[in-house]
Amino acid sequence: MAEQDPQPARTGKRATINDVARDAKVSKKTVSRVINQSPFVKEDTRERVQAVIRDLGFSPDPQARGLAFRRSFLVGLIYDNPSPTYVVNMQQGVLDAIRGSGLELVVHPCNRASDTLLADIRNFVERQRLWGVIMPPSVSEDERVIDLLRELDCPYVRIASVSLDAPEAMVITNDWIGAAEAACHLADLGHRRIGLVRGPSLFRSSAVRGKGFRDALAERGIPLDPDLEVEGAYTFESGVEAGHALLSLPEPPTAIFTLNDDMAIGVMQAARDLGLELPRDLSVVGFDDLPMAARVWPNLTSVRLPIRDMGRMAAEKLLAPMRGVDPATMEQPEVRPSLEERRSAIPLS
């Protein structure tokens, strides 16, 4: 008796991608990747899916294959950050990680205060058919966005100052450590009347950095005068405004710590506007240590966050499955801020 060709297990019914996914015990996305010969599938999984495809006699729809291919090779960077230098450094880090992988980076600036935030992100993810998403603060801190990505079955990695998710989905930056180091540095320089320029209340990083700074001052026996604490917007312009407000007080601070570098440089501009000499009349410390910190005069003392490395770490976690690595088993990279001492902060005379 002649050997018969394999027949679909479901007689009279054309096998579908759902049938393959169910029998192979994988997601439809994984089946699509196998069909399109994507490198993002472990070899044993690929062989199992291919065996089920043969057994069922499954023939993929050419149009569906095209859509699946598009979905497989785009990584999205979704951000709401007013500092363009921060965003560019983050992009460079992501590109460092995906170079040579076949993936491409697409970016999506957004406004967390917008009524259309979730609808805009949904459209972006679905329109681009993203393979995954990377989110720096403050988008990474928005649980509504996380719920949406989970609904869309879109992999993601969050970058944030504290742990907000499973380790495989997080790069934690430990911002409070750097802020505490800045406080100790100013205290060691003899400053006691110290101003603080916070970031926007919508940013968790502002709360974490502010708490680290206040707690460290308190441990040194230096209370932070509420009159010397103002809110900025993480922009140069808001730093100028905050600087004018603090330095125009009857008893102005001798030092000011700002929660990012853009605002620190704005404070320095305000000091010059008021005829002060830097750093003799005012010490200033920033946060992030963006490239411009070493280029302004006086060179800005700043808490260094390795922003480019943070982007690379996040992308490497997102790419782990394509390399046959379970992100949950990866060694967790530690981001530890450090103070870069330059000329903008000097001992109180």
Buried (B, 14 or more C-beta within 10 A) or exposed (E): EEEEEEEBEEEEEEBBBEBBBEBBEBEBBBBBBBBBEBEBBBEEBBEBBBEBBEBBBBEBEEEBEEEBBBBBBBBBBBBBBBBEBBBEBBBEBBBBBBEEBEBEBEBBEBEBEEEEBBEBBBEBBEEBBBBBBBBBBBBBBBEEBBEBBEEBEBBBBBBBBBEBBEBBBBBBBBBBBBBBBBBBBBBEBEBBBBBBBBBBEBBBBBBBBBBBBBBBBEEEEBEBBEEBBBBBBBBBBBBBBBBBBBBEEEEBBBBBBBBBBBBBBBBBBBBEEBEBEBBEBBBBBBBBBBEBBEEBEBBBBBBBBBBBBBBBBBBBBBBBBBEEBEBEEBEEBEBEBEBBEBBBBBEEE
